[in-house]
Amino acid sequence: MPALNATERRRWVTPEPLNVAPALVGLPLATPWRRALAMLVDLAVVGLVAESGDLWLFAGLALVVVQLRHPRHGQQVRRRLGWLLAALLVWLAASQAWQLWHSPGRERAAAAIEADLKADLKAGSAAASAPVSASAAERRGADDDLVEAEARIAALEDQLEAARDARPKTVREQAEDLLDAVASRFGWGIVYFSLLPAWWGGQTLGKRALRLRVLQLTGQPVTVMTSLKRYGGYAAGLATGGLGFAQIFWDPNRQGLQDKAAHTVVVDLQAPARPQAALPAAGEPGASA
């Protein structure tokens, strides 16, 4: 049967490549603890980047769509895109962390400004109550100015009181804020966990820091679609109460539900590979497909 192109493969049922590439046999698998630590790093980055605003998020999601429609890039281009995206994510995360770190200082500065404003209001009130020694026309003009100043002072005092006694959010408003936060993090999760592994050779910032890598069992490079399947597996793992993640403790290839969905494994780049000669041959006891 002649080979089918991408358009033809979407018209008929075709066999799915489930075989394991020989080059992957014997590679060291990542331990659950190092995978968990790498995931914590990734979630921290996503949580910080999610506060950067919707414009960056829409741009990232647009890149995901473009990559799904035009997935083919040279290895060098993919690597450069991965470094560019990683640098952007680090910059966004660092800027948000800086703002969170300095938020107490901004609150203290706002309190100082409020104190200065109250002092100015007191000075204006004192000036308004001071006698004026001038002609009758000047006194009438001054009286008008003082009335206007007193009205402005009263308005500013009301604004200060309202700022100090801000109305607490209703349950509906709190729920809307929570949904916005979840949607933002979910969207950034799609961008982060689909583009970066596809452009960075199966690695995220967390996996690169822990020297781990996601590999397709077929030996093919990780694509955006592969990464999206793994991200869907994350959602399914959460839906199972974490059981889908916990199966990496007993699965022969340490595959979680996300790995099963995308036919991937996570390998340890630091641990030594097992000698091929020591592996059982196909059909022998202990052999695994």
N, C-alpha and C positions, 0 to 999 in steps of 0.2 A: 504494500500500500504506500503510495507516495506521501511524503511529509505534507502536513497541512500548515497553512499560514495562520496568523492570529485570527483573522476574520472567519476562516473556515472552521477553526476549532470551536468557535462559539455557535456553530450551527448543528453539530452532531455530538453525541456522547463520545468522549475520548478517554483512554486510560490515563489515570493520574499517576505521576511518577512518585511512587512511595519507596523506592529502593534507597538504600544508604550508599552514598559514594564511598568507594574503598579508601580514599584518602582520609576519611573521617574516622575510620575504625582505629581505635586505640588512643584517640585524643583524650586528654584528661578532662573530666567533667567538673564544673564549678560546684563547690559545696553550697548547701542551702544558706549558710550563714553569710558567706561572702555575697551571694546573690541578694539576700535581704539588705545587706549594708549598701550595696550599689543602688538598690531600689530606693532606699531612704534618701540617698544623695539626689537621685532623680526627682523624687517627690518634693524635696525641699526646693530644688531649682524651679520646678513647675509652679509650686505655690507662690514663690516670689515673683516669677514672671507673670503670673495671672493678674497681678496688681498693676501691670504696666498700661492697661487701657485696651479698648476694643480695636483700635486701628491696627496695632501690631498683630492682634489675634486674627483679624480678617485677612491681613496680608499673609500670615502663615497658612491659614486654611486655603487661601487661593493657591499658594505654592503646592499644597498637597493635591489639589484638584489638577493642577498643571502636570505634576509628576505622574499622576494616575493615567492621564491621557497621553503623555509623552514620556514613558519610563526609561528610555534608552539614553545613556550617557556613557562616555568613556570613563575608565577607571580614574584617570587623573582629574577629570572634571568633577566626578562624584566626590573625590577626596577634597578638592578645593571647596566645593559647595558645603561639605560637612564641616570643614574648619571655619568657613564663614558663618554658618548657622550656629556653631558652637560658640564662636566669639560673640555673636549677637546675643545669644541666650545668657552667657556669662555677664555681659555688660548690663542687660536688663535686670538680671537677678541682683547684681552688685548695686545698681542704682536704687532698687527697691529696698535692699537691705540697709543701705546708707540712710534712706529716708526714715525707715523704721527705727534705726539707731538714734537718729537725731530728733525724732518726734517729741520726746520729753523736753528737749531744749526749746523747740518751737512753742510748746505749751507754756513754758516759763516765760518766754519772750512775749507771748500773747498776754499773759497775766501782768507783766510789767507795763505793757502798753495800756492795758485796762486801768492800771493804777495811775498812770500818767494822765489818762483821759479824765478820770475822776478828779484828780488834782486840778486839772484845767477847768472842769465844771465848777468846782468850789471857788476857784479864783474868779470865774465869770460871774458867779452868784454874788460874790463879795463886791465886785465892781458894779453890778447892777443895783445893789442897795446903797452904794456910796452917794453922798449929796453932790449935786452939780452946781458950781458957782459960775453962772454965765448969764447972758441976756435972756429975755423971755423967749425969743425965737430960737436961740441955741438950746435952751432947756427943752422946748417942745421937740426939736429935732432929736436931742439926746434921749428924751423920753420914748420917742418912737423906736430908736435903735435899741434901747434897753428892753422894750417890750418884745421886739423881735428876737433879741439875744436870749431872753428868759424862755420864750417859746421853744427856741432851738435847744436850749439846755434841758428843758423838760422832755423833749423828744429823744435826745441822746440818753438821758437817764432811763427812759422807758426801754430803749434798745439794749442798754447794758443789762437791765433787769431781765429782759427776755432772753438774752444770751446766757445769763447765769442760770436761769430756770428753764432750760430747754425742755420741750415736751417730750416725754419718753415715747418711743416708737410703739405702735400698736402691734398686735400679734401678726396681722396681715402684712404690715410693713417689714417686720422681722423675717417673716417667711419669704417675702419677695427678695429681700437682701440675701437670704440664704440660697435661694434658687439662682440668683444672679452669680453668686460666688461659685456654686457648684457647676453651673453652665460654663463659666469662664475657665475653671480648672479642667473641666472635661474637654473643652475645645483646645486649650493649650496642651493637654495630654495627647490629643490626636496629632497636633503639630510636632510635638517633641518626640513622641515614641514612634512616629512613622517616618519623618524626614531624616532625623539624625542617624538612626541605624542604617537607613538606606544609603545615605551619603557618606557615612563614616565607617563603612566596613563592618556593620553589625554591632556597633558600640554606641552607647550614650555617654554622657559625662560621668555618670556613676560607674558604668562598666569599664570605661577607660581608666578611671582612677583605681579601680580594683583589679585591673588587668584581666577582664573577662570579655568574651565575645559571643555573639549569637551567630550560629551557622545553620544554614539550611541542610537538612539531611541529604538532599540531592547533590550537595556540593556547589550549587549555583549561588551567585551573590544574593545577599538579602535585598529585597526590593521594597518599595513603598507598600505594595499590596501585602507582602509577607508581614511587614511590620504592623499594618492595620489588622491583619488576622490575629497577631499576637495581642494587640490592644483590645480587640474583641474578646480574646481569651481572658484578659484581666477582668473585664466586666463580668464574664461568666464565672470566674473564680470568686468574685465578690458575691455574686448571686447564690453561690453554693455555700456561703458562710465561711469562705476561706479554705474549704476542703480541696478545691481545685489547685490552690497554691501548695497545700500541705502534701500533695501526692509526690512532690519532688523528693520527699524523704524515703519513699519506698519504690518509686518507679525505677526500672533497670537503667534507664538513660537519664534519670533525674529530670524527666519532662513534667512540667506543670501543665495545667489545662491550656495555658497560652501557647506552650510549645506543641502540644498535641494538635491545636487548631491550625498552627502554621507549619507543622512538620520541621521543627527546629530543635536545636540543643544549645545549651550555654556551656562553653568550654573555658578552662582556666589556662591562660597564656603563660603562667609562671610554672605550673606543675609539669613534670616530665611526662612525655607520652609513653604509653606502654609499647614494648617491642612487638612488632607485628608477628614475629615468629612465635611469641608466647600466647597469642590468641588462639582459641579453639577453632578448628576449621568448620565450615558450614556442615551441619548435620551431626556434629559431634556433641556430646553432653556439655552443656554450658555455653553453647553457641547461641547468639541472639541476632535477630534480623534488625 
